[in-house]
Amino acid sequence: MRQYLFATFGLGLLMATPVQAAPTFNVTSTVDAADTNPGDGKCEANVIGGFTKATAVQPLKLTQRWRVADVLAGRVVELGPVFQIPGGRPGIRLRKPCTLRAAVEESNATPGYPWPQIKLPAGTYKLTKGQLAITRTVSITGDAASSTIVDGNNSSRHLRVDNGEHSVYAYLNKLTFANGRNNDSFSGGGSISIGAKAYVSLSESVVRDNYSQVLGGAIYVGGDLQLYKTTIADNQVPSNMGGGMMYSGGGILISSNGSAKIKRSTIAGNQASRGGGIRNGGGRLDMENSTVSGNRATFRGGGIMTYGRTEIFQSTITQNQANYGNVSGSEDRAGGGIYNDTGLLFVSKSIVAGNTDNQSKYAAKYSPDCYSKPVPSYGNKRILISYRGNVIGVSNDNCKVYDYSWGLSSNFDQVGTDATPLDPQLHSLTYNGGLTKTHLPKWTSPAIDKGNGYNFSLADKDHDQRGASRPYGANPDAGAVERGATVPAE
């Protein structure tokens, strides 16, 4: 009897409290304008709208004549209330369209669960009123990264995701964030800044051509970041400056309390004084089935500079440069691929080869692919900790291969030396299927069928960066791409 009463009571609760649908704000204008009344549940901004047939005749006031000129010049494209234009010309509408800024502001003011959804159609959304502040969990989805572009107008970063002591999540999908600029000497992120209790997920997106004055040319990670099928390209922080942690992370800067998970993504063409592609400043970096290519650092870590814990799985790190530009100074100029600043660096089934530090092989700190300071927890050895199946272009006393089980041994990896560097034999960075650019191994590459190593927990060992199944041959290939495998349609 008790069970029956309980079941009936539970059913009554379910019937009395139906699950609410997520509020959805469909953006209808590319204009940058604020919401008229945040919290009223309506995404509405005061924007003058464009061509239409007059359906309600009203006199056009003198104060509105300039709006006619705007219409005739084609500068106004939205629709709203109709005003008749003399001479039988098309009417204009004054309406309250939904803009991206208005949608974000309305989302921030919308309480409860589920969180709001913002739909952003194809178009270029140029920010003219500064960055967008996200303080409440939200999902923003574009049409495609190639057609939905949020432009920082080279005057502000795009997003600040933060709500102080409260958690906030931002899910960003199928978007491009371009031309962001952060000139603040006390904060990072040329495109996106993530607060200490914030989480940002970027999926099928592009973050390109952004600039930050001190940290994280594209993204500053104070909380948590996840990249999936996303490209971080051609971003920059000043690349001829000293300052320890400053001027670091041309693509991404991870703070001491931050973490980043990078999956099936590409970090390419970024530049900084140190950590041209990524700087892990004491937090955690997990990378799988991803590519780090063509990044540059004036001093250390052309591809990656890490001070915290970094795990790299089935990824390709190639064609990065340290010691770029021959700038004067006493700082280390090492680690073209990776510079390990006493952190824990774990690598499995990956390619770290074909990088440069622009030094002679006779230089004391010659380390084109990997340089490591002494690691205290491993007896102050200068090491890369291998979980096997790797292709390492050059390993020397500046960065020895340390097998996770056997210690100082490279028996389970393919490793080159100063005298005989190992060429990874990769094609140039281009589209080989999937949403991101990759380096396809040549059939003669030492990576082919040599990716036999330890599988990190939760990592996707059965697919490559493009989503193709592994293995194609007898064994999986080392690196981000499985040669010969069929790439599924996106």
N, C-alpha and C positions, 0 to 999 in steps of 0.2 A: 504493500500500500504506500509505504514511504517512497519507494522508487517511482511509483506512478505519479504521485503528487509532485515529486521533484521534476520529473520529465515534463509534466504539464506546465509547471511554473517556468521551466527553462524555455519551453516553446513560446509561452506568452511573452517572455522578455525578447526573444528573437523577433516575434511578430510586431512588438511595440517599438523596436528600435532598428529599423531597416538600415542597411549600410548606405551611406550617402555617396553619391557620385562625386568624383574629384571636380572641383571648379576648373573650367577650361577657359582661357583667355586667348581668343584668336586674333592675332595682330593683323591689322588691316592697312597700316600706313608705315612707310619707311621714315617718316619725319621723326625727329627727336623732340618729344614734348611730354611734359609731366601729366600725371593723372589729376583730374579736376577735384576729386573727392575720395582719396584713398580710404578704403574700409566700407564703401557703400556696395561692394560686390560688383561694380560695373567698371570695366576698363574703358575709360573715356578721357580723351585729351582735347583741349581746345585747338583745333587745327582747321584751317580754311580748306575747303574741298573744291573739286574740279568740274570738268565738263559733264553736262547732262541736259536733257530737254526740260524746259520749264513746265512744271506741273501745277504750281501754285503761284499766281502772279502777285508780286509784291513790289512796291517802289524801291528802287535802289538809292540808298541814302548817299549824300555827297561824301561822307566819311568812308564809304565803301568803294569808291571809284577805283582806287588803286588795286583793289582786289580783281576788278575786271581785267586790268592790265596783266595781272599775274596769270589769270586764266588764259587770256589770249596768247601770252608768251609761253604757255605750256609748262609753267612752273608749279601748277597746282593739279593734283591728280585724284584727290579723294572726293567723296560724295557726301552730301548732307542736306539741310533745308534749302529750298530753291528760292532764288531771287531772279526776277526777270531782268535781262540786259536789253537796253534800248536797241532798236533796229532789228529785232527778231533774232539776235544772236543767241547761242546756247546760254543756258542759265548757269549760275554757280550755286554751290551749296555750302553752307556753313554748318559743319557737323562736328561731332566729337568721336573721331575714330579711335581705335585701340592701337596705341604705339607700343614699342618694346619697353620703353621707360615706364609708361603708364601701367603696362602689364606687370612689370617687376614691382612697382610701388603698390599696386593693388594686391599682388600676391603676398607681399610683406605684411599687409594689413588684414589678411584673411586668416582667421583663427581656425583651429581644429584640424582634424584628419578626415579624409586623405588630403595630401598636399596639392596645391594648384598645379595645373599643366599649362604651359605657354606654348602655343603653336605659332611658328615663325615661317611664313611662306618664303619662296625664293625672292631675292632682292638684296640690295645693299643698304644696311642700316648704319648710317654714319652718326656717331655720337658727337654732338656739338655742345652738350651741357655737362660734360664730365663723366666720370665712371658711374656704373650702375652698382648700387649696394644691395646685395642679397642678404637678408637677415632672417629669412624663414625658408624652410625646405621647399624646393620647387624643382620642376622638370621643364627644361626648355628644349624643344625639338624643332629643327629646321627641315627644309625640304631635302637638301643634300649639302655637303660641305662645299661642293663646287658652285652652288647657286645661292646659298644663304650665307651672307657675309656680314659680320658685325665689324665695322670699321672705326678704329679709335681716332681717326682724323689726325694722327700724329700729335695729339695734344693731351690725351689721358689714357690710362689703362682702361680695359673694358669692364672688369668685374672685381669687386672686393666682396668676398664671401666670409662673413663673420657676424656673430651675435654675442660677442663678449663671453660670458660664462655659460651660455646656453649652446647646445649643439645645433648645427644647421647643415643641411645637405643640399648640394646642387648637382643635378643630373643634366648634363649638357650633351646633346646628341645631334649629329649631322649638321655641324656649324663650322664656319671659318671665323677665327678671330685674327684680324690683321691690323697693322699700322697703329698698334697701341704704344703709348709712351708714358713712362713714369720718371719724372725729373726730381722726385723726392729723394733726398740723401739719407733718409731715415727709414725707408720702407722698400720692399722689393716687389718684383713682378711687373714686367712691362705690359702684360696682358691680363693676368689673373693673380690675385693675392688671396691666399687661403689662410684664414685665422687658425688659432691654436685648437679650437674645438669645432672646426669646420671640415667637411668632407666634400670633395669635388670628384665627380666621375665625368671623364671626357670620352665619348664613344663616337667612332666614325667621323672624326673632326680634324681640323687643321688649325694650328696656332703658328702664325708666320709673321715675319717682318715687324717684330716688336722690339722695344728698347727700354732698358731700365738703367737708371743712373748708378746703382750700386750692386743689386743682387737679382738674379733670376731674370734674364732677358725676356723670357716668356712667362714663366710661372714661379712664384715664390710659395713654398709649401711649409706653412707653419703647423698644419694639421695633417690631413690625409688626402692623397691624390691617387686616382686610378686612371690609367690610360688604356684604351682598348681600340685597336684599329685606328690609331690617331698619329698624325705627323706633327712634330715640333721642329720647325725649319726656319733658318735664316733670321734668328733672333740674336740680340747682342747686348752686352754690357761693356763699358769701357775696357779696352784690351791692352792698354799700356800703363796700367796703374798698379801700385803696390797696395798693401793693406790687409794681409792675412785673409780673413773671411770675406772682405769686401771685394767688389768687382769680380764676382765669381758666378758660375752657373749661367753660361750663355743661353742655354735652353731652359734648364730647370735648376733651382736652388732648393735643397731640402735642409731645413733647419735642424737643430739638435733634437727637437721634439717631434719632428715631422717624419712622415713615411710616404713612400711612393711605390706603387705596383704598376709596372709597365708591361703590357701584354700585346703582342702582335702589332707593335708600333715602331715608328722610325724617328730617330733623333738625328737631324742632319743639317750641316751648313751653319751651325751656331758658333758664336765667338765670344770669348771673355779673356780676362787676364789669367784666370785659372779655372779649370773645369769647363772647357769650351762647350761641351754638350750638356753635362750634368755635374753639379757639385753636391755631394752628400756631405753636409757639414756636421755630421754626428748623429744623424737619424738612421733610418733604414731604407734601403733600396732593394727591391726585388724586380728582376727583369727576366722575362722569358719570351722566346720566339720573337725577338726584336732586333733591330739594326741600329747601330751607332756609327755614323759615317760622315766624313768630311767636316768634322768640327775642328776648331782651332783655339789654342790657348797661347797667350804671349809667354807664359811661364810654364806651368805644370798641368798635366792632365788634359791632353787635347780632346780625348773622348769623354773620360770620366775622371774626376778627382774625388776620392772617398776618404772620409775620416771616421765614418760609422761602420755599420754592418751592411755589406753589399753581397747579394747572391745573383749570379748570372747563369742562366740556363738556356741552352739551345739558342744562342744569340750570336750575332756577328758584329765585331768591333774592328773596323778597318778604315784606312785612309784618313785617319785623324792626325793632327799635328800638334806637338808641343814646341816650345821655343820658337814661336812663330813671329817673324818680323825682326828678329835680332835686336830687341830692345835692351838697352844697357841696364845693369843692376846685378846684385849678388844672389838673388833668389834662384832656387833650383829651376832648371830648365829641362825637365825630364818627363818620362811617361807619355809618349805620344798617344798610346791607346788608353792606358789606365795609370793613374798615380795614386798609390795607396799610402795615405798619411797615417800610419800606425793602426789602421782599422782592420776589420776582419773581411777578407775578400775571398769569396767562394765562387769557383767557376766549374761548370759541368757542360760537356757536349757543345762547346762553343768555339768560335774562331776569334782569336785575338792576334791578328797578324796583318802585315801590310801597312802599319802605321809608321810615323817618323817623329823623331825629336830634333831633327835638323842638326845633328852633331856627328862628328866622326866616330867611327866604331872604336877608336882608340881613346876617346874621351872617358874620364873617370866615371861619369854618370850616364854613359851611353845606355839608353833604354827606350828604343823606338816603340816597343809594344807594352811593356810593363815596367814600372818602377815602384819599389816598396821601401818605405822606411822600416826600421826594426819594429817587429810586432811583439809587444811585451808578453802577451799570453802564449806565444809560441817561442819562447826563449830568445826574444829579440832577433829572430831571423827575418831576413828580407824575403818575403814569400808571397806567392799566389797559391792559395789552397785549392788543389785540384780534386774534383770528384769524377775525374777521368773523361776520356773521349774528347779531349780538346786539341785544337791546332793552335800552337803558340809560335809566332814568327821568330822571335828572339827571346831566349831566356839566358840570363847571365847572373853574376853575383849581385846585381842590383835588383833582381826579382827571380828567385829560384822557384821551380815547381815543387810544391810540397804535397805529396799524395795524402789524402785524408786518412789512409790506413797504413801506408808504408813509410810515411815521412818523406824525407828529401829523396824523391824518386820521380822520374818522368817515364817510367816503363809503360804506363797506361795512357800516355798522351803522345802526340807527334810534336816535337819541339825542335826549333832551329837554334843556332848559336850566332855569336858575333861573326864568326868566320863564314858560316854557311846558314844564312837566314832561310827560313822556310816560307816559300811563296804560297799564299793560300789559293792562288789561281782563280780569281773571281772576276766575273764580268762587271761592268760599271753599274752604278746605282741607277735603276730605272724600274718601270712597272713590269713585273713578271707575273701579273695576276694579283687579285686582291686590291685593297684600297690604298696600300702604302708601297713605296718604292723599296726594292730589295736588291741584294747582290746575288745573282745566280751563280753557283759554282760551275766551273768548267768540268767536263767529264774527266779531265786529268787532275782535278783538284785533290789534294790530300784529305779533304774533308769527306769525300764520297765514301759512304758505308763505314765511316770510322767514328760515328757518334755513339759508341758504347760506353755509357757511364752511369753514374748514380742519378736516379730520378728524385729531384727535390719534391718534398711533400706539396700537394695541391697543384703542382705545375702540370701543364698539358704536354705530356710526352708524345702523344699520338698524332699531333698536327704540327705543321710549320707555321711561319708567320702569315702565310696566305690562306691558311685553313686547309691546305692539302694534307692528305693522310701520310703518316710515317709508319714504317719505313717503306721506301719504294723498292729497294734491293734487299740484300740479305740482312743489312743492318741500317739503322738510320744514319743520315749524314750529320756531321758536326755543323753547327751554325744555324742560322735562322731559316734557311731554305732547303727543302728536300728536292734534289735534282730528279727530274723525270716524273714526279708525282702530278696527278691531275688536280688542277685548282678548281674548286667549286665556284659556281656563279654567285655573285653577291646579290 
